[in-house]
Amino acid sequence: MKHARLFALSLLVATAVPAWAEPPKDFGTEVETLRKEIGATGVSIAIVEDGKTTLSRGWGERKLGERALVDKETIFQTGSTGKAMTAAALAILVDEGKIGWDDPVIRHMPWFRMYDPWVTREITIRDLLVHRSGLGLGQGDLMFVPRTNLTRKQTVQRVAYLKPKTSFRSAYAYDNILYAVAGQLIEEVTGKTWEVFIREKLLRPGGMKNATSDSEDRFRIANRSWPHARLNGPLRGLGDQQALNERDELGRNGAPAGGLALSADDMAAWLKIQLAHGALPNGKYLFSEAQAAEMWKPVTPMPITQLPEQLKAARPMQQAYALGWQVQDYRGHRIISHGGGVFGSITRVVMIPDKNIGFAIMMNNEESGMLLGLTYRLLDHYLDQPDTGWTTKWQDWYKERLAGGVEYLKQAQASPAKVGPSLDPARYAGRYRDPWYGDIVVANTAQGLTIDFTSTPRMVGRLKHWQYDSFVTEYDDPAIEPAYVTFALDADGKVTGVTMKAVSKIADFSWDYHDLDLKPVEEKK
């Protein structure tokens, strides 16, 4: 009865909010024109207003060079926007009385460990979701980026070796690894994997009939988009658009951080549930209104990124991370949103609660300028603001960012010292181990030094001398971000350790080479 009264009240409030009734005039033509100008492959957009779907459609190709076109049922990989669904899955368990947001994680998963024993005792389920654990940006992501042979439980066990960058609950730093912990916790509590629990308790009851939580399920759906990227230019993002190997994706162990695939119709259903505070069209609730409020409640203050003058209006006055959602202001309104990306696919989900409006934009490519441009175009439309050319402004920003990355590479490549290496190639060869990642093998072959990341299938390549005792990777897979590999030597010329860092200044933060601390492994005789 309480839920029925709340649902009736929410409907009353919703009908009191004026709706714009439709997307911008000729919006479909605008999207298609922009897509062709930029050379983006496919785009899918869902818009919900006052509980009704006012747009659900696609543009472009599912896969470059094939005739199959994107439609409203084409599923896209949606990356970190799925963090909100992992939070919602936990909310369902809170409603069922099986967990509490502020329960210590070890109450439900006694074997779980953080690096610091005190943090192990204190870290709560809420802490897993709000990026304040003390870990660094993207720390540990190499355990599932771009793929892995580790299980989720093995990955969670290795969290114990991630040395924090800051003290517990003192600073914001976005991570993925603790959402993998949250996914494992769901399995420990329910006996069902995250994939099964999400499908049975969230996707299907929520009316998301096309959505998948498991990559093998996704591969069985013919109407799916393929990832695309520009890889044959001076750095990622420049060159020709090309289809990637769709199986070279986020490892399944990291799926609770961003392993869902949804269609425009699915996104519309999800947005309706969110804007109705957990209510379903049949009058039932997916999760309670109390948990809906909890998930939108700001927890961790986020630093505000400086933007160039032409994008100044997009800069919020304040922003914070909630449970799987980012909360900020825009033109005096509260905005609930989250971005997502896996290699070759990007997504943005946005809601304006006081307008009862939400939208999602999914792309099977990495054209961030277009994604952000359309995001702010729609925000201004639904906030009754004139079109100020956001699509052009964000595309210009994206081009400038790539140009800056190219300039950085040119400067670095122009001045390596013509010194080294200090040792014969055979003396660099060996097995090196990092406590959280595992083993990396450097071998001396007839073709020169090679490198093999043993926990990551097909992450192999050659090491080309750079300067001193530093080398640069030349991977067999061009989609893998290149890295500098530096050997440390003692006074006798013996290798004592290996460190790494990404070559590109604008490499995705999930390439956390810099967090590796590799030491030689003495081979048993």
Helices and strands as residue ranges (DSSP letters): H 2-16, H 27-38, E 42-49, E 52-60, E 76-77, G 79-82, H 83-95, H 105-108, H 117-122, H 125-129, G 141-143, H 152-158, G 159-161, H 177-190, H 194-198, I 199-203, H 215-219, E 228-230, E 241-243, G 252-257, E 261-262, H 264-275, H 289-296, E 300-301, G 309-314, E 319-321, E 326-330, E 333-342, E 345-352, G 353-355, E 357-363, H 368-382, H 390-414, G 425-427, E 430-434, E 438-445, E 448-453, E 460-467, E 470-475, E 483-489, E 495-502, G 513-515, E 519-520
